[in-house]
Amino acid sequence: MGYERGIFLYNGHAGSDNMEQKLSQTIPVISKAIKKLTVIQTETIEEAKDSCAEFADKVDIIVILGGDGTLFECINSLAPLKRRPIIAILPGGTCNDFSRILNIPQNLYQAAEAIVSGEVINIDIGKTADNYFVNFWGIGLVSETSLNIDEERKKNFGVLSYFMSTLKTVNQAEPFTYKIIADDEVYEGESVMILVLNGKFIGTREFPIPTINVNDGKFDVLVIKNSTLATLRELLSMNKPNINTEQLTELRYFQASTLTIRTNQQKAIDMDGEIHGVTPADIEVLPSHIQMIGNYSL
């Protein structure tokens, strides 16, 4: 990897107790690959978004030290622009799900090395109304889990807080009625969670669905009918070769590039771990819309 101009973005408030160590592990490595590197410390997520928009047509690459929430906001700042620089992610958040998809190590020094030696990969993103997502769109259990996360617990327990919150939410899971128009197919029924997947990690856990690919021009849609052990067993079975997904009874699975999702009651929408809006929603794939640095060929 070799670039003329780039910016290195980091949030001065996020994990500031060891930020000096994080910067010393990453900037010296990254700077070797970018001739003119500008380091920008942001105080708020709005500053990060503004910096992305301001420098988009002035640099070749934006290196983001942050988590999935920071990446989500930066993607939303860059996606509408005509010129979009390459994005590289240094995992500085709680789960760092999208960096996992790109096979970026979770150790920051190793991540910086992986970015320098990595390759540019075309990435699909999802668009719904004026928002964009790169990893997932979800309603039901997934958004209720996000709403139930205690921020202090998240700070102290990290990834564990997501699972504690999920267990709390599962006990309260109320099914809702849905209608999905997916390309030319129509699906209807009851569900406790609907996931529109572009990536394959949520809360550090990998979905056992081999067909998920971030640059195939399709979403992988998962409709979870019940929050039971039988559902979990059926989900895990999807990793088996030659499984007939049409025979699944506890969940529904299909691929699509455009979706219209309606529910009998408004459901909060979770995009990449951030709550934005409520149903109904129209969703489309923007194929190969963003370029990112990955550590292997997808």
Number of C-alpha atoms within 10 A of each C-alpha: 13 13 15 12 16 26 23 21 23 25 21 15 12 17 14 11 10 9 16 11 11 19 16 12 18 19 16 12 19 23 20 14 18 19 13 14 21 14 14 16 14 18 13 14 15 14 15 23 20 16 19 24 20 13 17 22 13 14 20 19 24 25 23 23 23 20 20 23 18 23 26 21 21 22 21 20 22 22 19 14 12 9 13 24 21 19 22 26 27 28 25 23 19 20 23 24 23 25 25 21 19 22 18 26 18 17 13 20 20 16 25 27 17 21 27 21 15 21 16 18 21 19 22 25 26 26 19 16 10 7 18 26 26 24 24 24 28 24 25 22 25 25 24 24 22 18 16 16 18 13 11 10 15 16 12 10 13 16 18 15 22 24 14 17 19 21 12 15 22 17 9 12 17 15 17 17 13 19 16 17 16 20 13 8 10 11 12 13 14 17 24 20 23 22 21 23 26 27 27 23 20 19 17 16 12 13 16 15 17 11 14 18 19 25 21 17 19 25 31 21 23 19 22 24 19 19 20 11 10 13 17 14 11 15 20 13 15 19 14 11 8 7 11 9 14 10 9 15 12 19 21 19 16 15 18 19 18 18 23 17 17 18 20 12 12 13 18 20 23 25 26 25 24 17 17 14 15 14 17 17 15 15 21 21 24 19 17 15 15 21 18 21 26 25 22 14 10 14
